[in-house]
Every structure is written in C-alpha cells, then in structure tokens.
C-alpha cells in the first residue's frame, strides 16, 4: 500500500530522462523558448480546437522523444479532483445572454456555453500538465540554468543582475527536491509516533489537517539548510557579481531555429483558432 507521506517520489521537477531523440539534442535555449511558446499558445487559446491541437502536439512530443507517460498520468490523476471543482464552478456561475439554457438546478440556469467552457477548462489543464511534464523530462535543471543565463545575457547592458537571477533559479530548482525529502522525513517521523497517514478517499479537509503539522518543522529545517548553504558559499568566496564561466558550451544551429519558428507558428494558430472555429 502506498503511503501518503511519500513526497519525494511524486515530485515531478528534476525528473530529467536522457534520450537520444531529436528534441533532446536541441539547444536548451531553443527548447526552453519552444516550450514557452506552446505554453503561451495553450493558455491564451480561446477555443477548444486550438487546445486539442496543442494536446495532440504534446502527445507527439512524447512519442518522438520516447518519454514515459506514466509520471504524467499520475500528475493528471492527482490534480483531476481540483480541475473538476473548477469546472463545476465554471458551470454553475457562468452567465450568458446569447447561449441557450439547457436546464435549471435549484434556481441556477445551466447554459450550453458554460458546459463548453467547462470542457475547455478541463482539456486546457490536462494539456498544460502534459506539456510541463514533457518540459522537465526533456531539459535538466542544469540546462535550464545555462539557457536562462544566455537568454538574459543581453540584459547585462541594462545593469540587470543576470548572474544573481541565474544562481537563484538554479538553487531554487535544486532545492525543491530537498524540501520534498525534508517533508517526507518529517511525515515519516510523525507517522512513527502515531500520526495517521493512511486515510483513504478524497477529503480536502482531512488532507489539510494532515499537512498542517508539517508546516512549522519543514520551514524551520528549510531555513537551517538555507543558512548552511549561504555560510558554505560565503566561506568559499562565492560572488555572483563576478564574471562566471559555464560548464555547457551551447551551440545554436538551423535545427534549433526551425524548432523555435515552428512552435511560434503553432502557438499563433492556437491563439487565432477561436476566430475561425
């Protein structure tokens, strides 16, 4: 039986899966910009057809990159109850003067457009979860840090602290699994002392009561780890303001430009799909 205090295994961030696919061999900057374009296209797509096209493209990314779908399916199942709650609220509280009324529940009119909007909301959230999981499985945290460093490098001329931002991003990405590990150890310690972590069923109130005892010890232990890291970096003479080299030598070629160009076109088509469908 799977315990409820297994947080580290369910953390999706940092689960990079190396493959020899065409997408994995692309420049991290191109991959990051391409995923950002697709993300923008899905978020701002007004119609269902545009989101379905983005979801189909995401599934194609999984197939071509030979990525496992099981972690993504687990993420979808974990978030699906909350997505259904949002869709239910969309149906109940959406009003439309042009759409037809399908039926009335306790005095609330259910419109046809609200049903379509709720289905669009569910599909959009599923597509975004699939896209984010594909992103973390195609780009490692080190590649994300290197890509951000080079993408923000032109801002140096505006006195923007690019090195500081890159270092903060890298520490944050690497620290999230550490926080999950701290939370897991704390939950196991509480369960060993009689804490109930085997409650079945979906009950948000009981789950919130289970999480509340973890907040204070996790925050205290995280602050201690952050202080230890700051002292270690200071004792080693770290200074983010100095010019730093990079372990990755990024090479941008025509295939990377093609990846960015095609994702920009697809994203624009998804955003404009509401005008034609």
N, C-alpha and C positions, 0 to 999 in steps of 0.2 A: 504493500500500500504506500502510495506516495504521500510524504509528509508535507504539511502546509508551510513549514519553515525552510524549505529548500529554495532560497532566493538566488544563489549564485548560478545554479544550473539553468534558471529561467531568464537570466539576464542576456538579452539579445545583443547588446552593444559589445563590440570587440570579438564577435564570433566570425572572424575572417576565415574563409575557406579558400586556400590556394588552388587554382586550376590553371591549365594551360589553354584557356579559351581566348578568343579574340578580344573579349571585353576585359579580361584580367590583364592582358598585355598592354592595354592602353595607358596613356599618361594619366597619373592620378588627378591632375588638374582638369583634363578633359572629362574624366569620369565624374568628378565632383560637379562640374558645370552641367554635364548632361543630365545627371540625376536631379539637379536643382531645377533645370528647365522642365523636366517631366513632372516634378512635384508642383511647380507653379501652374502647369497646364491642368493637372488634376484638381487642384484647389479652386482655380478660377473658372473651370469648365461649367457653364450654366446648364447644360443638357445631359441627359443620361447617356446618349450615344457617344459623346466625347469621353466620358468617364469609362465606358465599356471598351472603347478603343485603347485608352491608356492601360486598362487592366489586361487586355489582350496582349499589348506590347510588353507589359511586365512579365506575363507568363512566358512570352517568347524569350525574354532575357534569362529566365530560369532555365529554359530548355537549352539555349545556345551556350550558356555558361556552365551547364551541368551542376546547378545548385540544388541542394535538397530542399524540398518543400515542407518537410515535417516541422522544422522550427517556426516557419511562417504560419502553418496551420495551427500550431499551439498558441501563437500570439493572437491569431484571429479568434480562437475559442475563448481565450482569456478576456479579450476586450468585447466580445459579442454581446453579453448582457447589457453593458453600458451603452453600446450602439443601439440596441433595441429600445432602451429607455429614451434616448434622444429621438429616435424615430417615432416612438409613441407620443412624445410631447409635440413633435412636429405635426402629427396628425390631429391632435386634439385642439391645439391653439393656433393653427393657421387659418386665416380667413381670406376668402377670395370672392370678389363681386362678379367675376366673369365665369368661374368654374361651376359645374353642376353639383348639386348636393346629392350624395349617394344615399345617406341615411342619417338619422339623428340618434344620439346616445345621451340620455339624461339631459336633454335640452341642448346639447352641443352638436352642431352641424358638422358632419364629416364630408369634406369636399373631395372631388376627384383629383384636383391638383395637389391637395395635401398628401394623398396616397402616393402619387407620382414623386413628390418631393421627398417623402419618407424612404421610398425605394432608392431614389438617387443618393440620399444621405448614407444609406447602408452600403451601397456599392462603392461610394466615394471613400468611406472609411476603410473598407476591405482593400481597395486598390492602394490607398496610402500605406497601410500596414505592409502589404506585399512589396511595395516599392522601397520602403525604409529597410526592410529585412534584406532585400536584394542589395541595397547600398552597403550595409555593414558586412555582408558576406563577400562583396567584391572589392572593398577598399579597407585596408588595415588602418589602425589608428595612427601608425607612423606615417603612412602615405597621406592620410587626411591632414596631419600637421604640416608635412612638407608641401602639400598642394596649397594649403591656406597661406603658408609663408610666401610662396612665389606669386600667388594671386594678389595678395595685399602688398607686395613689394613696391609697386608704384606709389603707394601712399606715403612712403618714406619722405618724398619730396615735400609733403604737406605736414611734416613733423608728427606723423601718426605713429604711435608705438607698435610697430608691426611685430618686433621680436617679443614684446611683452604679451601681445594678444596670442601669438602662436604658442608661447610657452604655457599660458593659462589654458588654452584649448587642449594642448597635449596632456597637461596634468589632469584636467577635468575628465578627458576620455579614459585615461588610465586609472583614475580614482574611482570611477563608478563601479567597476567590478570589485574593488577593495571595499567599498561601502556595502555592497551586496554580501560579501564574505563576512564583514563585521555583523551585519544584520542576521545572517544565518547562524553564526556562532552564538549570538545573544539569544536568538529564539530557541536554539537547541539547549542552551543553559537553562532557560526558563521552563522548557518542556521537561528537562530532567528533574526540576524541582516541583513538578506537578502542574505546570501550565497546560491548558487544553489547546492543542494544535491539530486535532483530528476531527474537527467539526465538518460535517458533510452538508452539501447543498449550498445554494447561493443566498446568503443573507448579509446584506451590506452592513447592517447594524452590528451583528456579531463579529464580522470580519474587522470592522473598525475598532471594536473593543479588543480584539486580539493584537492589532497593530499599535494601539496607544501605549502599552507598556514598553515598546521598543524604542520610542522616540527619544526619550531622555538619554538612555545609555548609548544609543547609536550616535547621537550628536556629540556627547562627551568624548567617546572613543575616536570619532572622526576628527574632532578638534585636536586631540592629542597627536594623532597621526599627522595632521597637517602641520602642527608645531614642530614635530620631529623632522619632517621633511624640510621645513623652512630653515631650521638650525643646520641640518646637514648641507643644504645648498649654500648657505652663508659661510659655513666653515670651509667649504671647498672653493670659495672665491667666485661663486657664480654671479654674473652680472649680465642681465638680459639686454642692457643698453648697448653693450659692445657688439661689434660685428661678428656674427657667428657663421660657421660653415655648415653644410648639410651633408648627411650621410648618403642621401639619394641624389643622383645626378639625373634630373628629369630631361627627357628628350621629346620634343613635340614634333610630330610628323603629319603628313597629309591624312592619315587614317584618323588621328585624333581630331583634326579639323572637320573631317567628314562626320564623326560621331557627334560633335557639337552642333554642326549645321543641321543634321537630320533630326536631332532632338528639338532644336528650335522650331523647325518647320512643323513637327508633330505637335509640339506644345501650342503653337499658334492655331493649328487646325482644331485642337481640342477646345481652346477658348472661343473660337469663332463658330463652333459646331451648333451652338444654341440659336444662331440666326438662320440656319438652313435646315435644322431637323426639329 
